[in-house]
Amino acid sequence: MADAPVQVRANPSPLWLLIRVNALQVWRRLKSVRDQSRLLTAMIACFLAGYLVLSFWLFFRGLQFVAAFPGLGIVLTERLLYLLFAFLFVLLLLSNLIISYTNFFRNRETSFLMSLPVSAQTIFRWKFIESTLLASWAFVFLVAPLLAAFGLTRGVPWHFYPVTLILIALFIMLPGVAGSWCALTLARYLDRRAFQVAALTLAIGLLCLVAFWWKTQPPTDDLLETRVLAVLDQLLQKTQFAQFPFLPSYWLSSSVLQWADGVLNGAVFFGLVLLSNVLFFGTLAFTRLGGLYYHAASRVQSRASVWGQWEWFRARGRRQKAFDYPEGVAERMLKLASWLSVDTRALLIKDARMFWRDTAQWGQSVLLFGLLGVYVINLRHFTSQLTNPFWIQLVSYLNLGACSLNLATLTTRFVYPQFSLEGRRLWIIGLAPMGLARVVKVKYWLASCSSLVVTLSLIVLSSYLLKMSWDRVAFFGAVIAVMTFTLNGLAAGLGVLYPHFKEANPTKIVSGFGGTFCLVLSFLYILGSVLVLAFGSAEMRNQAPSQELALASICAFIGLSFLIGWLPLKLGLRQLKHFEF
């Protein structure tokens, strides 16, 4: 009797194995978070649901308001959609560039995979998928309520929503491919002097071009009273770049708009244009960038620094080898602070240098501050026509909310992961004479003082551009100072309560449960503080000034700030007393 044939099970591909293992890790991490604290999980879920509902309502009312303009509503709505996706494409490109560089060349998992019998092409494919997901989830989270509100105002059929979801999934692939290619190019050629000079020249040229292009001429009073269409054309003439036919954002916007209008042939055409580009460039990335990635990773790991082509850096290296080099700028500056102990100054220098050596950290800071600079510069154009006290006060509190949200982004992104980034070396710091509690306190004060300089300068400059009186500038400066210490205390305390020592990537640390919880609490605190302070303003209530109500709102704000900032930091310092390495 013949033996039955033996069925041989094919081994899964390494890429599929990496995707499956990481997906299981994420799922088990979510389950463990749910088992650890159901209350916190429910709170985060309620916050996310509340954000979706609130943002949908705001977008819906805003689109209704714009559509109410007779003969102009549709034009304004379409132009806003083109602008939104154009700017989001640029932001996605920069986000993919920074995250891809970190994932490709500054990641422990990548170094581990490079030592295994796994091809460089497979490692690149997995890191490309991971980087694209990390860089794009916030984009989908932001755009979803907007497109839902847009579809409701236009009265679109049901198939508009799944088609739009597919188009967005295709759209996020293009900045992912472009960002990964730029990251490989930077890693491969960044140490060359010609490349550095060319990149700096190109950046300065682009800034000058953008400043010249966006230089607008305010409309005159006669023009405002007689020619509405002329004013609208003057306001929108600088936004025509968003309708450049070769931009991926133009393909997405045109497909969405034409599908909403029922022009299915045009919508399918632009959708196929988007699909063909995704297939072409995606195939190139998945089949050809693996070899470039291997050479780029080899260059990154083999060179000491990207500044080796400059004589001043080589001279500095020779002095270091001979142990004959002067103290750095940080040491000389901290020597002036004689009231600080030697160990505190050493820890401050260490944290400052670790931040400077991490390209992803200061790169994101430069990007964030650049966006804030654009915001502040355009404030003077925004407030030129404000005369009603209610609207002036409303804009001032909205400005406070914008500055504090920027502060929450800084603290969650940079302060929260500081304790976890010590990693497995934490036992060395824990055995030092200063102790872990003092280390956390020093990190808190360093982050608070550094961010206070930025936020206080931002609120003072923006308040000055809003033409506020100096007593109001001092009031908002004091408020943002209290918020700075509060949000830093919240981030530092939760960073100790929810550490993640096995991960060296700050982006992944922040994306965990503790980072999400910190961001949620920060947003709730900012929302509550702005509402409480605005309630105490007489102009916001259109009533006579009341000193008792204003004092009560200030006391409520101080009490809320003390509770949100002091309690997590106190609990974190208490947990350090029973911390086991």
Secondary structure by P-SEA (a helix, b strand, c coil): ccccbbbbbbbccaaaaaaaaaaaaaaaaaaaaaaacaaaaaaaaaaaaaaaaaaaaaaaaaaaaaacccccaaaaaaaaaaaaaaaaaaaaaaaaaaaaaaaacccaaaaaaaaccccaaaaaaaaaaaaaaaacaaaaaaaaaaaaaaaaaaccccaaaaaaaaaaaaaaaaaaaaaaaaaaaaaaccccaaaaaaaaaaaaaaaaaaaaaacccccccccccccaaaaaaaaacccccccccccaaaaaaaaaaaaaacaaaaaaaaaaaaaaaaaaaaaaaaccaaaaaaaaaaaaacccccccccaaaaaaaaaaaaccccccaaaaaaaacccccaaaaaaaaaaaaaaaacaaaaaaaaaaaaaaaaaaaaccccccccccaaaaaaaaaaaaaaaaaaaaaaaaacccccccccccaaaaaaaccccaaaaaaaaaaaaaaaaaaaaaaaaaaaaaaacccaaaaaaaaaaaaaaaaaaaaaaaaaaaaccccccccaaaaaacaaaaaaaaaaaaaaaaaaaaaaaaccccccccccaaaaaaaaaaaaaaaaaaccaaaaaaaaaaaaccc
